[in-house]
Amino acid sequence: MTDSKSTVTAPEGFQLGGFFGRDGDEIDLLGAIWTSIAVVTPAPGAQTPAPTPWAEKVIGHDAVVPFKQPEPVTISEKAAVKFKPQLHITNGCHPYPAVNAIGETSGGLKTTGAPSGDCKGSGWGSQVYGRSSWYNGVWAIMYSWYFPKDSPSTGLGHRHDWEHVIVWIDNPEIAEPKILAVTPSAHSGYSSQVPPEASDVDGTSVKVKYLSKWPINHALESTGEGGDYQDLIMWSQMTDAARQALGMTNFDKANVPMKDGSFEGKLGKAWPFG
């Protein structure tokens, strides 16, 4: 080995490598090699595609799968389950789910045949939709049902029906909330009981019936007759697709009462305290 030292510089575009030998306690460069460096230019970032425009997806009224009732977690969810009403069907259709988890909605039924023709209950189970809020210092819980048609008799009425009842309680956060009033929907308006009759309440469940007084279309009324419960799904518990579908789908003459843009207006119209 010699004592001469030299500086080795890699040509542009190459990196320096080498092979080495030992001379006593020193390691000397015996030779140099250069490896080409591939220069990679990043591709321009792909542009985010524009959101797909919403499109109505309608399926058969008996093909809509309801949401299972989730375990309530929040105070408002627990109150909604606690005060879930009973629905008695006097005549006409039974309630059906209106939307499934992926946003497909019910196509409803024509007003042909008997008032309850082809709508005596879904094989998938039914649904009641809920939404709640403070309004003028009172806690309001809206429970809504969907019916494939509203037909007092053959040829009368219309495809689709939405009806709802609002249960007004003092405070969902206290141990024993009290029902202050109940307002069932009726022909774009409301009837009211302030407070409800004892016979029209079963524990913490108000009882309402769905009926038509011919030739008038169906509505809800308070009743002493017992009814059925449906799986409850709150507005905030639904999928985004389901909420969007309920907000955008055209249900003809029937209006989704708990959707954005309708909910607060309904509470104002139903306000039962003067």
Helices and strands as residue ranges (DSSP letters): E 14-23, E 26-36, E 58-59, H 75-82, E 86-89, E 105-106, E 128-135, E 138-150, E 158-169, E 179-186, E 189-190, G 198-200, E 201-202, E 205-211, E 219-222, E 232-234, G 235-237, H 240-248, H 263-270
